Amino acid sequence: MKLGIKLFCLLLFALSAHVSLAQESKAESNSKSTNPYRVDVDMARHQLTVYKADAEVKKIHISGGGDYNYTYYTYDKIPVKHRHHNGKRYKRGKKHKHHGYAHTPRGRFKLHHGRRKWVESSLNIGFLYCPVYFSGGTAIHGAKSVPKHHVSHGCVRIPIRETHWFYDTIPEETPVHVHD
């Protein structure tokens, strides 16, 4: 009798694992087929183009990495027992100097949403509006200034007026192709 119950439990476990894997596989294939969007970033033309099912939906003027060396600073965070007058639970510690190269990476990537608000840059060089990340800390984001030449530290800037549409319309995991 005990052997029959064990065998039944083992069979039930195997069946539930098989159903779970089948559901995951179906969900993956559905998520791949339900996202008709793709994003093309043409650095030479200063243009981002959104496609839906291979039909052009929108073109947006961009400004990317300016291909120059830059310096930025970070600070150690020192925890404090009580909040400072600025409301933070830490104070600035030792200052560290870093160097970087302002370049927008080329290649094929997938989008990962950030936050639908102003976000401080990890380089402590300013703020990004509604960033949508595609390569580490490099993002497509809204900016007050989107000149007709490349000036950013590597991100792809789009005008503020286009940012909510882009953030709300383009789903996570959308393919992005950045090229010259």
C-alpha positions in Angstrom: 0.0 0.0 0.0 2.8 2.4 1.0 4.6 1.7 -2.3 1.4 2.5 -4.3 1.0 5.9 -2.5 4.7 6.7 -3.1 4.4 5.8 -6.8 1.2 7.8 -7.1 2.9 10.9 -5.4 5.9 10.5 -7.7 3.7 10.3 -10.8 1.7 13.3 -9.7 4.9 15.3 -9.1 6.3 14.4 -12.5 3.0 15.3 -14.2 2.8 18.7 -12.4 6.4 19.5 -13.4 5.7 18.6 -17.0 2.6 20.8 -17.1 4.6 23.7 -15.4 7.4 23.4 -18.1 4.8 23.3 -20.9 3.1 26.5 -19.5 6.5 28.3 -19.2 7.4 27.3 -22.8 4.0 28.5 -24.1 4.4 31.8 -22.1 7.9 32.3 -23.6 6.7 31.6 -27.2 3.7 33.9 -26.6 5.8 36.7 -25.2 8.1 36.5 -28.2 5.3 36.5 -30.7 3.2 39.2 -29.0 5.8 41.9 -29.1 5.7 43.3 -32.6 8.0 46.3 -31.9 11.6 46.9 -32.7 13.7 50.0 -32.3 16.4 51.2 -34.8 18.9 53.8 -33.6 20.8 55.4 -36.5 23.6 57.4 -35.0 24.8 58.8 -38.3 21.3 60.3 -39.1 20.6 61.2 -35.4 17.4 59.3 -35.6 15.5 56.7 -33.7 12.8 54.8 -35.6 10.1 52.6 -34.0 8.7 49.7 -36.1 5.6 47.7 -35.3 5.3 44.5 -37.4 7.9 45.9 -39.8 5.8 49.1 -40.4 7.4 52.4 -39.4 5.4 53.9 -36.5 7.5 56.9 -35.5 10.8 58.7 -36.1 12.4 60.6 -33.2 15.4 63.0 -33.3 18.2 61.8 -31.0 21.6 62.8 -29.7 24.1 60.1 -28.6 27.5 59.8 -27.1 29.9 62.6 -28.2 33.0 60.4 -28.5 35.1 62.4 -26.0 36.9 61.8 -22.7 35.3 63.1 -19.5 35.9 63.1 -15.8 33.3 62.5 -13.1 33.4 62.2 -9.3 31.8 59.8 -6.9 31.6 60.0 -3.1 31.7 57.4 -0.4 28.4 57.2 1.5 28.9 57.3 5.3 25.9 56.1 7.3 24.6 58.3 10.1 22.4 57.5 13.1 20.0 60.4 12.5 18.8 62.0 9.3 20.5 65.1 8.2 18.6 68.3 7.5 18.4 67.1 3.8 16.5 64.0 4.9 19.2 61.5 3.9 20.6 58.8 6.1 24.1 59.2 5.0 26.7 62.0 4.5 29.3 62.5 1.8 32.6 60.8 2.4 35.8 60.7 0.4 35.7 62.0 -3.1 36.9 59.7 -6.0 37.9 60.8 -9.4 37.0 58.7 -12.5 37.5 58.9 -16.2 35.2 57.8 -19.0 34.8 57.9 -22.7 31.5 59.2 -24.0 30.4 56.6 -26.6 27.1 55.0 -27.4 27.6 51.3 -27.8 26.8 49.8 -31.2 25.1 46.4 -31.6 21.9 44.5 -30.9 20.3 44.8 -27.4 17.0 44.4 -25.6 15.2 47.2 -23.7 14.7 47.1 -19.9 12.5 49.8 -18.3 13.8 52.1 -15.6 11.4 54.4 -13.9 8.8 56.8 -15.3 10.3 59.9 -13.5 13.6 61.8 -13.3 16.4 59.5 -12.2 19.9 60.6 -11.1 22.7 59.3 -13.4 25.0 56.7 -12.0 27.9 58.9 -13.0 26.6 61.8 -10.9 26.5 64.1 -14.0 22.9 64.9 -14.1 19.4 63.4 -14.4 17.7 61.1 -16.9 14.0 61.4 -17.7 12.1 58.1 -17.9 15.1 56.0 -18.8 14.7 52.8 -20.8 18.0 50.9 -20.5 19.5 48.8 -23.3 23.2 48.2 -22.4 24.2 48.2 -18.7 23.7 51.8 -17.6 23.2 53.2 -21.1 19.7 54.2 -21.8 17.3 55.9 -24.2 15.9 58.8 -22.1 14.3 62.1 -22.2 16.4 65.3 -22.0 15.8 69.0 -22.1 18.6 69.4 -24.6 18.7 67.2 -27.7 21.1 69.1 -30.1 21.7 68.1 -33.7 25.1 66.6 -32.8 26.2 64.0 -30.4 27.0 65.4 -26.9 25.8 62.9 -24.3 28.0 60.7 -22.1 26.8 57.6 -24.0 23.0 57.5 -23.6 20.6 58.2 -26.4 18.7 61.4 -25.7 15.2 62.0 -27.0 13.1 65.1 -26.6 11.0 65.3 -23.4 7.8 65.5 -25.4 8.4 62.0 -26.9 9.5 60.3 -23.7 6.1 59.3 -22.3 5.0 57.9 -25.6 8.2 55.9 -25.9 8.2 54.6 -22.3 4.5 53.7 -22.4 4.4 52.1 -25.9 7.5 50.1 -26.2 7.5 47.0 -24.0 10.4 45.4 -22.1 12.6 43.0 -24.1 12.0 44.9 -27.3 15.0 44.5 -29.7 17.2 47.6 -30.3 19.7 47.9 -33.0 22.2 50.8 -32.6 24.4 51.5 -35.6 26.2 54.2 -37.6 
